[in-house]
């Protein structure tokens, strides 16, 4: 069973930055993952893709975060990271880590709140 744990969320003012990290219960899962990503869900809205990275390193971003967010895999720490810069109030949401290895696995989420 793969367990994912997100960290790094919190309260930040607009134009500030936060860095989210996601660790797996066993590092082998991150090494074997076909793809990993970050998703978010704001109150009353559906969960949406923020950014993904596949095994070969190709990344994909939602248009709303392009140029502001950067997804990366730290192969030393065996974590998935999301650097979020120039944050906006509309980025406020619960952010979820996702790992795909034969099936989808989800973390419990971390709250990001951006004040104006």
N, C-alpha and C positions, 0 to 999 in steps of 0.2 A: 504494500500500500504506500503510495506516494503522498507525503504531506508537505505542503508548501507554507512557508511563514513569511509574510511581508513585514517590513519595518520601514521607518523613515517618514511616515505621515505626520501631519500636524497642522497647526494654524500659521499662516504666513500672510503678509500684506501683498497686495497686488504689486507686480513687477519683481517680487522676490523669487527665491529659488528653493527647491527641495530636492532631495535625492532619495528615491525609494530603492529598497533592496529586497530580494526574494531568495530565500534559502530552502533547499529541499531536505527532507528527512535523511536522505542518503545522497551524497554527492554524485553517486553513479547515475542517478536519475537525470541530473542536469547534463552530465556528459553524454547520456544516451538519447536525450530528448531530440525529437525530430524538429520541433519548433517550440519557442517560448514567447510569451508576450504579456503585455499589460492591457487590461480592460478597465473601464470605469462605469459606474452607475450613479447618476444623480437622482435625488428624490423625485419619484413620479415618472422617471424615464427608464427606458430599456438599457441594459448593459451594452456598451459600445466599445469597439476596438480603439485602443490608443496607439499601440505600436507592437510590432512583432519582429522576431529575428529567427531565421531558420539555421539549420546546422552549418550551411556553407557561409553564413555570415550576412546574407542579404537581409536588409531591414525594410520595413514598411511602416508608414505612419498615417494616421488620420490627418486629413487636410487641416483640421483645426489646430494641430500641434506641430506641424512641420516647421522647422527652423527654430523651434523653442525647446522641444524635448529630444533627448537622445537615449536610445535603448542600447544596452551593451551586456555582454556576458563576461564576467571576470573568471577566467579559468584557473586563477591561483586561489581565489576565495571560493570558487564554485558557486557564484551567485549571479542572479539576473538583476540588472540595475536599470533605473530610469532617472536620468537627470532632467529635471524640469526647471527651466529658466523662464523669465518674463511671464510669470504666472498671472492669470486673469481670474476674476471672480467666477467666470463660467467654467473654470477648471475644477471647481468644487465638486467633489464626488467621493465615493468609496472606490478605491483603486484595488483591483484584483490581479494577482499573478496567475498566469496560466502556463501549463506545461503539457505538451502533447507527446505521448509515447505509447502507442497502441490505442490510447484513448485520452480524453481530456481530463486534466486534473486542475483543481482550483484552490487557491489559498482562501483564507477567511476574510481578507480585505483589510485595508488600512484607510482611515479617513484623511482626506486632504481638504482643508478649508482655506479659501483665499478671500481675504477681506478687502474691500475697496477703499 
